[in-house]
Amino acid sequence: MLLRLVLPLILLRLWWRGRRERGYREAVTERFGIYAGDVPDKLVWIHAVSVGEARAAEPLVRALQASLPDHRLLVTCTTAAGRETIRQVYAEAVLSAYLPYDYPESVQGFLGHFRPRLGVLMETEVWPNLLRACAAAGVPVLLANARMSEKSERRYRRFSALTAPAFGALAAVCAQSRADAERLAGLGAQAVEVTGNLKFDVTPDAAQVQAGRAWRSRLGRPVLLLASTREGEEAMLLKEISMEKDLLVLVVPRHPRRFDEVAQLADARRSQQELPPAGARVYLGDTMGEMAFYYGAADVAVIGGSLQPLGGQNLIEALAVGVPVVVGPHMFNFAEATRLAKRAGAVAQKLDLAGVVAEALRLLGDARKRAAMAAAGKTLCETHRGATQKHLAVCQRLLRG
């Protein structure tokens, strides 16, 4: 009833977001379970809500394609940026669509059209009507790369009448850590096992990394990267940073819709100038699909989403490239990866804005420490690879069942 009452607001929000991201005004019928086109007889469906999940799913998607050559893969998303990422990462190798809103008839339309043999939900996408319909249709659903922070656990418990049956309808759960597994089991999930984090298996694009390093060499200046920043963080950080004579601050916002907004704080932007002019202090990275390039170009990276209680953003790609990382106090969405990286000496975590900026600037002046952190990050990523094969084994078991 609540979902139906807010339908006008949902449509208004789609239209409003479509002003900046046209993808929100495309394929709107898919969001209500209405799809076109032929569907293969054998199909495995993976849901990656947005950009981060779409990239994290790549090792599993590739492994499923290799092990199930007679199946097609459907990758669904919720955001326009997520759909664009699916196109960039997978091109024509997968089918793509929007997952419908959690209305019973919309979910039935989705399942009736695609008839998946297996569903894989990335990280924390638990929708009551969707999971209930999948269980009724005999479609096993795996919650993959699953994480559950203490904050999220408390929120789910407040609505346990809805969420407990949803978690109970999952056929299996692959949790990132033991703590995640315990919280998920406490919320009603069955068949929970710890399989590690798929993001450790994502290999940064080597060509992009090399291009970023070449760009940094041409620039001839130290580069501080503010990566995946969220609303308000750019202004806070730039105000705190004392602009050394030759320092370039490279800002890459988390959401493309904010590129024009953040451009007001920058002297130049990558979409218009390949290299910033000599006097530029702030350079905006406003291109999609080039995160490996930006990490390759950086001497030190500050990870966004961590200065406010937003849970942080993915730090693993930076570690895999070999960039020293500094984060703020709020990394609860990546708690296990942050803990492992701190223990390995690859990440510095500070308790406030001033501490984050001071540490980043200190590292820019300490080449030996940067080299040690870079090596530690790469070693950590190599050590924790292997989640893909564990996930694949669960998928194959569910398909056989």
TILO-222973 format. One record per residue (C-alpha): residue in three letters; residue number from 1; x negated, y, z negated. Coordinates in pm, 1 decimal. Example, Ala and Ser with C-alpha at 12.3 -4.5 7.8 and 13.67 -1.06 7.14 Angstrom:
residues 2
REC rest  nr        u        v        w
REC  ala   1  -1230.0   -450.0   -780.0
REC  ser   2  -1367.0   -106.0   -714.0
***
This chain:
residues 401
REC rest  nr        u        v        w
REC  met   1      0.0      0.0      0.0
REC  leu   2   -284.2    237.1    -83.5
REC  leu   3   -454.8    160.9    247.0
REC  arg   4   -138.8    239.4    437.8
REC  leu   5    -83.3    563.9    248.3
REC  val   6   -429.4    694.2    337.7
REC  leu   7   -405.0    602.3    708.6
REC  pro   8   -345.2    965.8    819.0
REC  leu   9   -653.5   1070.9    624.0
REC  ile  10   -857.1    792.7    785.9
REC  leu  11   -757.7    910.1   1133.4
REC  leu  12   -831.4   1270.5   1041.6
REC  arg  13  -1174.1   1172.0    911.3
REC  leu  14  -1254.4    988.0   1235.7
REC  trp  15  -1160.6   1294.7   1436.8
REC  trp  16  -1358.6   1524.5   1205.1
REC  arg  17  -1675.6   1313.3   1213.7
REC  gly  18  -1637.2   1285.4   1588.7
REC  arg  19  -1718.4   1655.8   1620.7
REC  arg  20  -2084.9   1576.6   1550.8
REC  glu  21  -2101.1   1207.7   1644.9
REC  arg  22  -1893.6   1127.7   1951.3
REC  gly  23  -1905.6    757.9   1872.4
REC  tyr  24  -1637.5    807.5   1607.6
REC  arg  25  -1389.8    902.9   1879.0
REC  glu  26  -1472.1    599.2   2091.5
REC  ala  27  -1316.3    251.8   2069.0
REC  val  28  -1075.8    367.5   1796.9
REC  thr  29   -838.5     76.7   1871.0
REC  glu  30  -1110.2   -167.1   1761.0
REC  arg  31  -1084.1    -25.0   1410.6
REC  phe  32   -727.4   -158.7   1405.8
REC  gly  33   -805.0   -504.0   1542.4
REC  ile  34   -728.8   -439.8   1910.5
REC  tyr  35  -1005.1   -558.7   2144.8
REC  ala  36  -1049.7   -614.4   2516.5
REC  gly  37  -1263.0   -852.8   2721.9
REC  asp  38  -1328.9  -1224.1   2732.5
REC  val  39  -1475.6  -1406.3   2435.6
REC  pro  40  -1702.3  -1714.9   2450.4
REC  asp  41  -1583.7  -2041.8   2302.0
REC  lys  42  -1863.7  -2058.0   2045.8
REC  leu  43  -1936.2  -1737.9   1857.0
REC  val  44  -2116.1  -1640.8   1536.5
REC  trp  45  -2029.3  -1302.4   1388.1
REC  ile  46  -2261.7  -1078.1   1185.1
REC  his  47  -2137.9   -758.4   1021.4
REC  ala  48  -2395.1   -482.4    967.0
REC  val  49  -2215.4   -175.1    838.6
REC  ser  50  -2467.1     87.3    955.1
REC  val  51  -2823.2    156.9   1068.7
REC  gly  52  -3013.5     -3.6    782.1
REC  glu  53  -2812.2   -324.5    785.1
REC  ala  54  -2830.2   -350.7   1166.1
REC  arg  55  -3208.9   -336.7   1151.9
REC  ala  56  -3230.1   -568.5    851.9
REC  ala  57  -3020.9   -828.1   1034.9
REC  glu  58  -3260.7   -846.0   1330.7
REC  pro  59  -3476.7  -1139.8   1207.5
REC  leu  60  -3164.2  -1345.0   1131.6
REC  val  61  -2999.6  -1253.3   1463.8
REC  arg  62  -3310.8  -1362.6   1655.6
REC  ala  63  -3335.7  -1684.4   1454.9
REC  leu  64  -2968.9  -1768.7   1515.3
REC  gln  65  -3007.1  -1702.7   1887.3
REC  ala  66  -3305.9  -1937.6   1902.3
REC  ser  67  -3142.7  -2215.2   1698.9
REC  leu  68  -2794.5  -2188.0   1855.6
REC  pro  69  -2852.7  -2137.2   2228.8
REC  asp  70  -2495.8  -2247.0   2310.3
REC  his  71  -2345.8  -1972.7   2087.9
REC  arg  72  -2302.3  -1599.8   2148.8
REC  leu  73  -2356.6  -1355.2   1865.9
REC  leu  74  -2119.9  -1071.7   1782.8
REC  val  75  -2263.4   -788.1   1571.1
REC  thr  76  -2004.2   -554.3   1421.5
REC  cys  77  -2053.4   -225.4   1241.1
REC  thr  78  -1855.8     55.5   1079.0
REC  thr  79  -2048.1    371.6   1167.3
REC  ala  80  -2121.1    533.9   1502.6
REC  ala  81  -2493.0    541.8   1419.5
REC  gly  82  -2476.7    170.8   1341.8
REC  arg  83  -2324.6     98.1   1683.0
REC  glu  84  -2594.3    300.1   1856.5
REC  thr  85  -2860.1    110.2   1660.4
REC  ile  86  -2710.4   -222.8   1769.4
REC  arg  87  -2737.4   -107.0   2131.3
REC  gln  88  -3098.6      1.7   2082.3
REC  val  89  -3217.1   -306.2   1893.9
REC  tyr  90  -3024.8   -582.2   2073.8
REC  ala  91  -2919.1   -431.6   2409.4
REC  glu  92  -2716.3   -694.1   2599.8
REC  ala  93  -2839.6   -986.1   2388.0
REC  val  94  -2534.9   -961.8   2158.3
REC  leu  95  -2172.3   -855.9   2176.4
REC  ser  96  -2092.6   -548.4   1967.7
REC  ala  97  -1773.8   -399.2   1825.7
REC  tyr  98  -1636.0   -206.8   1530.9
REC  leu  99  -1506.8   -415.6   1241.4
REC  pro 100  -1143.2   -320.9   1177.7
REC  tyr 101  -1019.6   -149.0    866.3
REC  asp 102   -905.2   -390.5    596.7
REC  tyr 103   -537.7   -401.3    699.0
REC  pro 104   -401.5   -758.0    712.5
REC  glu 105   -271.9   -729.9   1069.4
REC  ser 106   -595.4   -560.6   1186.7
REC  val 107   -807.0   -835.4   1037.0
REC  gln 108   -581.2  -1097.7   1196.7
REC  gly 109   -625.5   -923.4   1532.1
REC  phe 110  -1003.4   -937.3   1493.7
REC  leu 111  -1010.7  -1305.3   1398.3
REC  gly 112   -753.6  -1398.1   1662.5
REC  his 113   -951.5  -1231.3   1939.5
REC  phe 114  -1305.8  -1342.9   1854.3
REC  arg 115  -1235.9  -1677.3   1675.8
REC  pro 116  -1580.6  -1690.8   1507.4
REC  arg 117  -1714.7  -2021.8   1381.0
REC  leu 118  -1913.7  -1842.5   1109.6
REC  gly 119  -1916.6  -1493.9    958.7
REC  val 120  -2220.5  -1326.0    803.2
REC  leu 121  -2171.8  -1007.0    599.8
REC  met 122  -2488.1   -809.7    533.0
REC  glu 123  -2571.5   -697.1    177.8
REC  thr 124  -2254.4   -573.3      0.1
REC  glu 125  -1967.5   -571.1    249.0
REC  val 126  -1686.0   -740.5     53.9
REC  trp 127  -1332.8   -666.7    180.9
REC  pro 128  -1038.8   -847.6     14.6
REC  asn 129   -804.2   -883.5    315.0
REC  leu 130  -1087.3   -978.3    549.7
REC  leu 131  -1218.1  -1254.1    324.0
REC  arg 132   -870.4  -1382.2    245.0
REC  ala 133   -789.9  -1407.0    618.3
REC  cys 134  -1121.7  -1578.6    693.2
REC  ala 135  -1055.6  -1838.7    423.6
REC  ala 136   -703.0  -1900.0    558.4
REC  ala 137   -839.2  -1937.9    913.7
REC  gly 138  -1114.9  -2177.1    806.5
REC  val 139  -1396.6  -1935.7    893.1
REC  pro 140  -1681.9  -1975.4    640.8
REC  val 141  -1836.3  -1642.7    540.8
REC  leu 142  -2190.4  -1593.1    409.7
REC  leu 143  -2287.5  -1282.0    215.7
REC  ala 144  -2644.2  -1238.2    342.1
REC  asn 145  -2935.7  -1041.2    199.2
REC  ala 146  -2697.7   -971.1    -86.6
REC  arg 147  -2775.6   -712.0   -349.5
REC  met 148  -2573.4   -595.8   -647.3
REC  ser 149  -2694.0   -309.7   -865.5
REC  glu 150  -2572.2   -264.0  -1221.5
REC  lys 151  -2380.0     44.9  -1108.1
REC  ser 152  -2203.7   -145.4   -828.7
REC  glu 153  -2128.0   -436.7  -1060.6
REC  arg 154  -1948.6   -205.0  -1302.9
REC  arg 155  -1744.7    -57.0  -1016.4
REC  tyr 156  -1640.2   -399.4   -886.4
REC  arg 157  -1540.9   -512.7  -1235.8
REC  arg 158  -1300.5   -219.8  -1268.5
REC  phe 159  -1104.6   -363.9   -975.0
REC  ser 160  -1157.9   -730.7  -1054.9
REC  ala 161   -797.6   -823.7   -968.9
REC  leu 162   -887.6   -747.8   -605.6
REC  thr 163  -1258.5   -817.8   -597.2
REC  ala 164  -1280.9  -1147.3   -790.3
REC  pro 165  -1070.8  -1340.4   -532.8
REC  ala 166  -1273.6  -1174.4   -255.0
REC  phe 167  -1606.0  -1285.4   -401.9
REC  gly 168  -1456.7  -1627.6   -469.8
REC  ala 169  -1358.8  -1662.3   -103.4
REC  leu 170  -1722.5  -1642.3     10.1
REC  ala 171  -1855.6  -1978.0    129.5
REC  ala 172  -2211.4  -1893.9     21.3
REC  val 173  -2429.6  -1606.7    -98.2
REC  cys 174  -2797.4  -1547.0    -20.1
REC  ala 175  -2917.8  -1302.7   -286.8
REC  gln 176  -3228.9  -1088.3   -267.2
REC  ser 177  -3333.3  -1149.8   -629.8
REC  arg 178  -3241.2  -1347.5   -938.4
REC  ala 179  -3083.7  -1039.8  -1098.9
REC  asp 180  -2867.3   -986.0   -788.8
REC  ala 181  -2766.2  -1352.8   -793.9
REC  glu 182  -2661.3  -1340.1  -1159.6
REC  arg 183  -2447.8  -1029.6  -1108.5
REC  leu 184  -2281.4  -1173.4   -798.1
REC  ala 185  -2204.0  -1501.7   -975.2
REC  gly 186  -2058.3  -1302.9  -1264.7
REC  leu 187  -1823.4  -1130.1  -1020.0
REC  gly 188  -1685.4  -1463.6   -900.0
REC  ala 189  -1914.2  -1564.7   -612.0
REC  gln 190  -1982.1  -1936.3   -565.2
REC  ala 191  -2281.3  -2118.0   -413.7
REC  val 192  -2522.6  -1833.2   -488.3
REC  glu 193  -2891.8  -1887.9   -420.2
REC  val 194  -3195.9  -1660.9   -420.4
REC  thr 195  -3345.9  -1639.1    -70.5
REC  gly 196  -3542.0  -1312.8    -77.2
REC  asn 197  -3506.3   -994.7    125.0
REC  leu 198  -3467.5  -1014.2    503.8
REC  lys 199  -3620.6   -668.1    534.5
REC  phe 200  -3961.6   -815.8    455.0
REC  asp 201  -3925.1  -1018.9    776.0
REC  val 202  -3858.9   -713.8    995.0
REC  thr 203  -4169.5   -641.6   1201.8
REC  pro 204  -4220.2   -272.5   1283.7
REC  asp 205  -4247.7   -197.4   1654.4
REC  ala 206  -4623.2   -212.3   1714.4
REC  ala 207  -4607.5     15.2   2018.6
REC  gln 208  -4419.7    279.2   1821.0
REC  val 209  -4663.0    257.0   1530.1
REC  gln 210  -4957.9    298.4   1766.3
REC  ala 211  -4785.7    590.2   1940.3
REC  gly 212  -4730.9    756.3   1601.7
REC  arg 213  -5096.6    718.0   1509.9
REC  ala 214  -5201.1    861.0   1845.6
REC  trp 215  -4964.3   1154.0   1787.6
REC  arg 216  -5119.6   1213.9   1444.5
REC  ser 217  -5467.1   1206.9   1600.1
REC  arg 218  -5367.9   1465.0   1862.7
REC  leu 219  -5210.0   1680.9   1594.0
REC  gly 220  -5528.9   1689.5   1387.8
REC  arg 221  -5349.7   1783.6   1066.0
REC  pro 222  -5239.4   1593.5    752.3
REC  val 223  -4875.0   1481.4    774.8
REC  leu 224  -4637.6   1442.2    481.2
REC  leu 225  -4326.0   1250.2    588.0
REC  leu 226  -3992.4   1306.8    413.8
REC  ala 227  -3820.5    988.1    529.3
REC  ser 228  -3446.4    916.0    539.7
REC  thr 229  -3358.9   1224.2    338.9
REC  arg 230  -3004.3   1281.9    219.4
REC  glu 231  -2790.0   1593.5    169.1
REC  gly 232  -2969.3   1863.9    -28.8
REC  glu 233  -3300.4   1682.4    -60.2
REC  glu 234  -3476.8   1860.3    225.4
REC  ala 235  -3428.5   2207.6     75.7
REC  met 236  -3528.9   2084.6   -271.2
REC  leu 237  -3846.8   1921.3   -146.6
REC  leu 238  -3952.9   2200.6     88.3
REC  lys 239  -3906.9   2458.3   -186.7
REC  glu 240  -4129.7   2256.0   -419.4
REC  ile 241  -4405.3   2180.2   -166.5
REC  ser 242  -4688.0   2430.9   -164.8
REC  met 243  -4768.9   2460.4    204.2
REC  glu 244  -5140.5   2406.9    238.8
REC  lys 245  -5306.2   2579.6    529.2
REC  asp 246  -5299.1   2282.3    767.0
REC  leu 247  -5024.9   2059.8    619.0
REC  leu 248  -4734.3   1954.8    840.5
REC  val 249  -4415.9   1834.8    671.1
REC  leu 250  -4228.7   1594.2    898.4
REC  val 251  -3860.5   1563.8    798.3
REC  val 252  -3645.8   1271.7    922.2
REC  pro 253  -3287.9   1287.9    784.5
REC  arg 254  -3104.9    963.6    715.2
REC  his 255  -2794.3   1056.0    917.0
REC  pro 256  -2806.5   1187.4   1276.6
REC  arg 257  -2502.7   1407.7   1215.1
REC  arg 258  -2722.9   1624.7    991.7
REC  phe 259  -2993.9   1693.6   1251.0
REC  asp 260  -2861.2   2037.7   1344.6
REC  glu 261  -2809.6   2129.7    980.6
REC  val 262  -3166.3   2037.7    883.1
REC  ala 263  -3303.0   2209.7   1195.7
REC  gln 264  -3231.0   2539.4   1018.0
REC  leu 265  -3515.9   2455.1    778.4
REC  ala 266  -3763.9   2350.8   1050.1
REC  asp 267  -3999.5   2540.1   1279.3
REC  ala 268  -3965.3   2285.1   1561.9
REC  arg 269  -3789.7   1958.0   1643.4
REC  arg 270  -3911.0   1648.4   1822.6
REC  ser 271  -3620.1   1635.3   2068.4
REC  gln 272  -3739.6   1969.7   2207.8
REC  gln 273  -4116.9   1968.1   2152.0
REC  glu 274  -4335.4   1657.6   2150.8
REC  leu 275  -4595.7   1833.3   1934.8
REC  pro 276  -4517.9   2118.0   1694.1
REC  pro 277  -4679.8   2453.8   1770.7
REC  ala 278  -5001.8   2537.4   1589.6
REC  gly 279  -4837.3   2752.6   1323.8
REC  ala 280  -4548.3   2519.5   1243.8
REC  arg 281  -4516.6   2400.7    886.3
REC  val 282  -4195.2   2193.1    908.1
REC  tyr 283  -4118.0   1959.7   1200.3
REC  leu 284  -3783.5   1781.6   1238.7
REC  gly 285  -3774.7   1419.7   1353.6
REC  asp 286  -3434.2   1423.5   1523.0
REC  thr 287  -3454.9   1112.3   1738.6
REC  met 288  -3291.4    773.8   1688.0
REC  gly 289  -3477.4    442.9   1678.5
REC  glu 290  -3824.6    588.9   1616.0
REC  met 291  -3875.1    527.9   1244.2
REC  ala 292  -4182.3    311.8   1311.4
REC  phe 293  -4328.9    603.7   1510.3
REC  tyr 294  -4273.2    843.3   1221.0
REC  tyr 295  -4431.8    607.0    969.5
REC  gly 296  -4724.8    557.5   1206.4
REC  ala 297  -4769.8    935.4   1220.4
REC  ala 298  -4761.4    986.0    842.4
REC  asp 299  -5043.0   1002.6    588.1
REC  val 300  -4798.2    977.7    296.0
REC  ala 301  -4422.9    912.8    290.6
REC  val 302  -4163.4   1030.9     37.9
REC  ile 303  -3853.3    810.3     57.9
REC  gly 304  -3522.5    997.2     55.5
REC  gly 305  -3208.4    915.1   -137.6
REC  ser 306  -3422.9    868.1   -448.2
REC  leu 307  -3420.4   1220.9   -590.1
REC  gln 308  -3046.4   1215.6   -656.3
REC  pro 309  -2840.0    920.7   -790.3
REC  leu 310  -2782.6    781.1   -440.1
REC  gly 311  -2978.6    457.1   -474.5
REC  gly 312  -3270.0    535.1   -243.9
REC  gln 313  -3343.3    419.3    109.5
REC  asn 314  -3542.2    131.5    254.7
REC  leu 315  -3911.8    155.3    165.0
REC  ile 316  -4018.0   -178.8    312.3
REC  glu 317  -4073.8    -56.9    668.7
REC  ala 318  -4314.5    207.0    537.3
REC  leu 319  -4503.6    -59.8    341.5
REC  ala 320  -4522.5   -285.9    647.0
REC  val 321  -4670.8     -3.9    856.3
REC  gly 322  -4925.7     67.8    584.0
REC  val 323  -4813.0    407.6    456.7
REC  pro 324  -4859.6    508.5     90.6
REC  val 325  -4511.8    565.5    -53.4
REC  val 326  -4379.6    796.6   -324.0
REC  val 327  -4023.9    761.9   -455.6
REC  gly 328  -3805.3    939.0   -708.0
REC  pro 329  -3623.9    787.7  -1006.1
REC  his 330  -3310.4    665.5   -824.2
REC  met 331  -3400.4    349.6   -629.0
REC  phe 332  -3130.7    118.3   -766.1
REC  asn 333  -3021.9     -1.4   -419.8
REC  phe 334  -3377.3   -122.7   -363.0
REC  ala 335  -3463.1   -205.2   -722.1
REC  glu 336  -3633.7   -539.4   -658.8
REC  ala 337  -3840.1   -417.3   -362.8
REC  thr 338  -3945.1   -110.4   -561.7
REC  arg 339  -4040.9   -323.1   -861.9
REC  leu 340  -4252.3   -552.7   -647.0
REC  ala 341  -4417.3   -262.4   -465.5
REC  lys 342  -4500.7    -80.9   -789.5
REC  arg 343  -4651.5   -395.7   -936.5
REC  ala 344  -4861.7   -440.5   -621.7
REC  gly 345  -4984.0    -80.1   -634.8
REC  ala 346  -4822.1     15.9   -302.3
REC  val 347  -4570.5    268.9   -438.5
REC  ala 348  -4580.4    553.3   -687.2
REC  gln 349  -4249.3    627.0   -862.3
REC  lys 350  -4200.2    958.1  -1041.9
REC  leu 351  -3919.1   1073.7  -1268.2
REC  asp 352  -3840.9   1412.4  -1112.8
REC  leu 353  -3881.3   1632.0   -806.9
REC  ala 354  -4194.3   1806.4   -932.2
REC  gly 355  -4361.1   1474.6  -1008.0
REC  val 356  -4277.5   1332.6   -664.8
REC  val 357  -4419.4   1633.3   -480.6
REC  ala 358  -4728.9   1656.5   -700.8
REC  glu 359  -4806.7   1287.9   -646.2
REC  ala 360  -4755.5   1312.7   -269.0
REC  leu 361  -4988.7   1612.7   -244.4
REC  arg 362  -5245.0   1441.7   -466.6
REC  leu 363  -5246.1   1136.9   -239.7
REC  leu 364  -5297.4   1354.9     68.1
REC  gly 365  -5629.1   1458.9    -85.7
REC  asp 366  -5738.7   1108.0   -188.4
REC  ala 367  -5825.8    897.1    116.7
REC  arg 368  -5955.9    607.4    -92.7
REC  lys 369  -5632.5    576.9   -290.9
REC  arg 370  -5426.1    599.0     28.2
REC  ala 371  -5625.2    315.2    184.3
REC  ala 372  -5578.4     96.8   -124.7
REC  met 373  -5201.3    158.9   -131.8
REC  ala 374  -5171.6     93.0    241.5
REC  ala 375  -5349.9   -241.7    210.2
REC  ala 376  -5137.1   -336.2    -92.0
REC  gly 377  -4817.0   -259.9     98.7
REC  lys 378  -4911.1   -471.9    396.5
REC  thr 379  -5016.7   -761.8    172.9
REC  leu 380  -4689.9   -740.8    -21.3
REC  cys 381  -4483.8   -763.0    298.3
REC  glu 382  -4681.4  -1061.3    424.1
REC  thr 383  -4645.8  -1238.7     89.0
REC  his 384  -4268.1  -1200.0     76.5
REC  arg 385  -4182.6  -1308.9    428.6
REC  gly 386  -3967.3  -1618.9    474.2
REC  ala 387  -3614.1  -1509.8    385.4
REC  thr 388  -3499.9  -1559.7    745.3
REC  gln 389  -3557.2  -1933.4    749.6
REC  lys 390  -3376.5  -1974.1    416.8
REC  his 391  -3079.4  -1778.3    549.7
REC  leu 392  -3084.5  -1979.4    871.1
REC  ala 393  -3069.7  -2306.1    677.3
REC  val 394  -2756.7  -2184.6    493.4
REC  cys 395  -2594.5  -2075.4    821.9
REC  gln 396  -2661.4  -2414.1    981.0
REC  arg 397  -2520.2  -2592.3    676.4
REC  leu 398  -2201.3  -2385.7    689.7
REC  leu 399  -2161.3  -2450.1   1062.9
REC  arg 400  -2198.5  -2824.5   1009.7
REC  gly 401  -1947.3  -2812.6    725.1
***
